[in-house]
Each structure stands twice: as C-alpha cells, then as structure tokens.
C-alpha cells in the first residue's frame, strides 16, 4: 500500500514538472516573439528617420536662397486683433 502512494507522488511530481516546463516554454515563446517585433519596429523607425533626414536635406537644397529677413508671422496685420492663447482650439 505504501508503494502505491510513492508511485502516485512520483507521477504527480512528473506531471507538475511537465506542466511547469510547458508553461515556461509558452512564456518564453511570447516574450521572444514580442522582442522580435520590437526589434523590427526599431529597424523600421530608424529607416524612416534616415528617409526624413534625406527629405529635409532635399527640401533645404530646393529652398530658394534669397529669403526675406523679416518673418511674415512677426509682422501684425493692419487692424487685426492680437491672437490670444485662450483663442486656440486644441487639436484632437
């Protein structure tokens, strides 16, 4: 009788070890998958940054060299009311 209880405990121990191993492999799989996706997103963002830098350089090269010194935004329009901070509507 005592031998059967030892065998049952051995089987339960093996089943518990197997369950922990399967759960551990599942967690590892999802963490690894998330890490690969994050690395892909970082690579895509880096490529996008390089393309934006090239585009900015191209736009600066195409910009006319003779730009007026006075900024149009600094000169108020005649008869216009000044724009107050409270008049802005937040973007959504």
C-alpha positions as CSV (number, residue, x, y, z in Angstrom):
1,X,0.0,0.0,0.0
2,X,2.8,2.3,0.8
3,X,4.4,1.6,-2.6
4,X,1.4,2.9,-4.4
5,X,1.3,6.2,-2.7
6,X,5.0,6.7,-3.6
7,X,4.3,5.9,-7.2
8,X,1.4,8.4,-7.2
9,X,3.5,11.1,-5.8
10,X,6.2,10.4,-8.4
11,X,3.6,10.7,-11.2
12,X,2.2,13.9,-9.7
13,X,5.7,15.3,-9.4
14,X,6.5,14.4,-13.0
15,X,3.1,15.9,-14.2
16,X,3.8,19.1,-12.2
17,X,7.3,19.4,-13.7
18,X,5.9,18.8,-17.2
19,X,3.2,21.5,-16.7
20,X,5.8,24.0,-15.4
21,X,8.0,23.2,-18.4
22,X,5.2,23.7,-20.9
23,X,4.1,27.0,-19.2
24,X,7.7,28.2,-19.2
25,X,8.1,27.4,-22.9
26,X,4.9,29.3,-23.7
27,X,6.0,32.4,-21.7
28,X,9.4,32.2,-23.5
29,X,7.7,32.0,-26.9
30,X,5.6,35.0,-26.4
31,X,8.4,37.1,-24.9
32,X,10.7,36.1,-27.7
33,X,8.0,37.0,-30.3
34,X,7.4,40.4,-28.7
35,X,11.2,41.1,-28.7
36,X,11.5,40.3,-32.4
37,X,8.5,42.5,-33.2
38,X,10.1,45.4,-31.1
39,X,13.4,44.9,-33.0
40,X,11.6,45.1,-36.3
41,X,9.7,48.2,-35.3
42,X,13.0,49.9,-34.2
43,X,14.6,49.0,-37.5
44,X,11.6,50.5,-39.4
45,X,11.7,53.6,-37.3
46,X,15.4,54.0,-37.9
47,X,14.9,53.7,-41.6
48,X,12.1,56.2,-41.5
49,X,14.3,58.6,-39.7
50,X,17.0,58.3,-42.3
51,X,14.5,58.9,-45.1
52,X,13.2,62.0,-43.3
53,X,16.7,63.3,-42.9
54,X,17.3,62.9,-46.7
55,X,13.9,64.6,-47.4
56,X,14.8,67.5,-45.2
57,X,18.2,67.9,-46.8
58,X,16.5,67.8,-50.3
59,X,13.9,70.4,-49.2
60,X,16.6,72.7,-47.9
61,X,18.5,72.3,-51.2
62,X,15.4,73.2,-53.2
63,X,14.5,76.2,-51.0
64,X,15.3,79.5,-52.7
65,X,18.4,81.1,-51.3
66,X,17.0,84.7,-51.3
67,X,14.6,84.6,-48.4
68,X,13.4,87.8,-46.8
69,X,14.9,88.6,-43.4
70,X,11.6,89.7,-41.9
71,X,9.3,86.8,-40.9
72,X,5.7,87.3,-42.1
73,X,4.4,85.9,-38.8
74,X,6.2,88.6,-36.8
75,X,4.5,91.5,-38.6
76,X,1.0,92.0,-37.4
77,X,-1.7,92.7,-39.9
78,X,-3.2,96.2,-40.0
79,X,-6.4,96.4,-38.0
80,X,-6.2,92.8,-36.8
81,X,-6.6,91.9,-33.2
82,X,-3.8,90.0,-31.5
83,X,-4.2,86.3,-31.1
84,X,-4.6,85.3,-27.5
85,X,-3.7,81.9,-26.1
86,X,-7.3,81.3,-25.0
87,X,-8.4,81.6,-28.6
88,X,-6.6,78.5,-29.7
89,X,-8.6,75.2,-30.0
90,X,-6.8,72.1,-29.0
91,X,-6.1,69.6,-31.8
92,X,-7.6,66.2,-31.4
